[in-house]
């Protein structure tokens, strides 16, 4: 997904808000000015982090925030699982809950509000466009052997786990892998986080190999590329994965909330509208 001028300004403003280090901000500007048409926001953030280490030191530590939100959603796990299992279509309900989890995003969001997060669960019904995508998703899963979940944030991965539980119940022959970040970046989920919430109990965990808040195929290690290439169905979570994976000629289902002007404008929807879309 190409970086617009407004997106570039937003990316710069966020870095300027974090620091007044002139050398760092000058390099940030050079990175943005020198970007190619193929560069995506997750890749640009990856370059920012490298520049941050060079000029300032390691970027902010999100370990406590990640644990806080993993624990927060883990406390809801049993209640949400019961609500899923008592619904008319547990897989559909679990997908909508997993989409709500995409709210917990310290990259796209200036502020994460727990009350706003909880309120999103009050409306977890599929819209007409969701139902159309869901029918296509189910049809693909019916004939699938290998399923790949491309993960995004901590906290969210607890809800992803509940979704995978229902996917396996519905399609018992399907093998599931979950692709996570290779090292720490923002509040994105790593292998350590996935194991902390028990995601490894329902899926084989695969690392993307680096501190990039997205999925850039040519940067992936061999195992991650293999997981993508062999997947019969791919579900990618979050704006960063959409930005870095869309328009690459792959059949991918995406789930995310529209949390910034770039996405609300692209899809012509209000802030925090959930999207469940299929790219063929």
Secondary structure as GFF3:
##gff-version 3
##sequence-region A 1 280
A	DSSP	alpha_helix	5	18	.	.	.	ID=ss1
A	DSSP	alpha_helix	22	33	.	.	.	ID=ss2
A	DSSP	alpha_helix	41	55	.	.	.	ID=ss3
A	DSSP	alpha_helix	63	85	.	.	.	ID=ss4
A	DSSP	alpha_helix	90	100	.	.	.	ID=ss5
A	DSSP	three_ten_helix	101	103	.	.	.	ID=ss6
A	DSSP	alpha_helix	114	120	.	.	.	ID=ss7
A	DSSP	alpha_helix	128	142	.	.	.	ID=ss8
A	DSSP	beta_strand	146	150	.	.	.	ID=ss9
A	DSSP	alpha_helix	156	170	.	.	.	ID=ss10
A	DSSP	beta_strand	175	180	.	.	.	ID=ss11
A	DSSP	alpha_helix	191	196	.	.	.	ID=ss12
A	DSSP	three_ten_helix	199	201	.	.	.	ID=ss13
A	DSSP	beta_strand	204	207	.	.	.	ID=ss14
A	DSSP	three_ten_helix	217	219	.	.	.	ID=ss15
A	DSSP	alpha_helix	222	230	.	.	.	ID=ss16
A	DSSP	beta_strand	233	237	.	.	.	ID=ss17
A	DSSP	alpha_helix	239	245	.	.	.	ID=ss18
A	DSSP	beta_strand	252	257	.	.	.	ID=ss19
A	DSSP	alpha_helix	261	267	.	.	.	ID=ss20
A	DSSP	beta_strand	274	279	.	.	.	ID=ss21
###
